[in-house]
Amino acid sequence: MRRKNIKGKCRICGKIGPLTYEHVPPRKAFNSNKALVYYGRKILEQDSKGFPWEISSRLKGKQLQRGIGAYTLCERCNNNTGAWYGNAFVDFIYKGYRETHNRKYVNDSWVQLL
């Protein structure tokens, strides 16, 4: 993977230097593929019917090739945050996925889809 040479102020430690791409949520939490980002103001300007993922045909977003995130942290802080909360968050996401996979919320209860 090609690294961009982006410099700035780390949003955790405040040091100025090269920044790394911070995946939010972590890459292992289903955030490693192409994603479309829609900005809040544009979503709010749409009619209130439907979920944000249902308005993609009416709204243009920014395409990110390797998951949602930004260049915000130095390498040290990026690695530390993954160790601090990354594994627990990924575990939480996988448990939620297992509980809801092939299910749909209909009429105030979960139903199994076959």
C-alpha positions as CSV (number, residue, x, y, z in Angstrom):
1,M,0.0,0.0,0.0
2,R,1.4,3.4,-1.0
3,R,1.9,5.8,1.8
4,K,1.2,9.5,1.3
5,N,3.6,12.0,2.7
6,I,1.2,14.0,4.8
7,K,2.5,16.1,7.6
8,G,0.5,17.8,10.3
9,K,-0.3,17.9,14.0
10,C,-1.2,14.6,15.7
11,R,-4.6,15.0,17.3
12,I,-3.6,13.0,20.3
13,C,0.0,13.9,21.3
14,G,0.1,17.3,19.4
15,K,3.5,16.6,17.8
16,I,4.1,17.9,14.3
17,G,5.3,15.4,11.7
18,P,4.2,12.7,9.3
19,L,0.7,11.5,9.9
20,T,-0.7,8.0,9.3
21,Y,-4.1,6.9,8.0
22,E,-6.4,6.3,10.9
23,H,-9.2,3.8,10.1
24,V,-12.3,4.8,12.0
25,P,-13.8,2.3,12.8
26,P,-10.7,-0.1,12.7
27,R,-10.0,-2.0,9.5
28,K,-10.8,-5.3,11.1
29,A,-14.3,-4.1,11.9
30,F,-15.4,-4.4,8.2
31,N,-13.7,-1.1,7.3
32,S,-11.1,-2.1,4.7
33,N,-12.9,-1.8,1.4
34,K,-14.1,0.9,-0.8
35,A,-16.6,3.2,1.0
36,L,-18.7,6.2,0.1
37,V,-18.8,9.0,2.6
38,Y,-21.8,11.3,2.8
39,Y,-21.4,14.5,4.8
40,G,-23.9,15.3,7.5
41,R,-25.1,18.6,6.1
42,K,-26.0,17.0,2.7
43,I,-27.9,14.2,4.4
44,L,-29.8,16.7,6.5
45,E,-30.8,18.6,3.4
46,Q,-32.5,15.6,2.0
47,D,-36.1,14.7,2.8
48,S,-36.4,12.8,6.1
49,K,-37.8,9.6,4.5
50,G,-35.5,6.6,4.7
51,F,-32.1,5.8,6.2
52,P,-28.9,7.5,4.9
53,W,-27.9,4.3,3.0
54,E,-31.2,4.4,1.1
55,I,-30.5,7.9,-0.3
56,S,-27.3,7.1,-2.1
57,S,-28.9,7.3,-5.5
58,R,-30.0,10.9,-4.8
59,L,-26.8,12.1,-3.1
60,K,-23.2,12.3,-4.2
61,G,-20.5,11.3,-1.7
62,K,-16.7,11.1,-1.6
63,Q,-15.3,7.7,-2.5
64,L,-12.6,6.3,-0.2
65,Q,-10.7,3.3,-1.7
66,R,-9.4,1.7,1.5
67,G,-12.0,2.3,4.2
68,I,-13.3,5.3,6.1
69,G,-10.7,7.3,8.0
70,A,-8.3,10.2,7.7
71,Y,-4.7,11.3,8.2
72,T,-5.0,12.5,11.8
73,L,-2.4,10.6,14.0
74,C,1.3,10.1,14.1
75,E,2.4,6.4,13.8
76,R,3.0,6.0,17.5
77,C,-0.4,7.2,18.5
78,N,-2.1,5.3,15.7
79,N,-0.5,2.1,16.9
80,N,-1.3,2.8,20.6
81,T,-5.0,3.5,20.0
82,G,-5.4,0.2,18.2
83,A,-3.9,-1.5,21.2
84,W,-6.0,0.5,23.7
85,Y,-9.5,-0.2,22.2
86,G,-9.2,-1.8,18.7
87,N,-9.5,-5.5,19.6
88,A,-12.4,-4.9,22.0
89,F,-14.3,-2.9,19.4
90,V,-13.7,-5.5,16.7
91,D,-14.9,-8.2,19.1
92,F,-18.0,-6.1,19.8
93,I,-18.7,-5.6,16.1
94,Y,-18.3,-9.4,15.3
95,K,-20.7,-10.3,18.1
96,G,-23.3,-7.9,16.8
97,Y,-22.8,-9.3,13.3
98,R,-23.3,-12.9,14.4
99,E,-26.5,-11.9,16.3
100,T,-28.0,-10.0,13.4
101,H,-26.7,-11.9,10.3
102,N,-29.7,-13.0,8.2
103,R,-32.2,-11.3,10.5
104,K,-34.4,-8.3,10.0
105,Y,-36.2,-6.0,12.4
106,V,-39.9,-6.2,11.5
107,N,-42.9,-5.0,13.5
108,D,-40.9,-4.4,16.7
109,S,-39.1,-7.8,16.8
110,W,-36.3,-9.6,15.1
111,V,-37.2,-12.3,12.4
112,Q,-34.9,-14.9,10.9
113,L,-34.4,-14.7,7.1
114,L,-33.9,-18.0,5.4
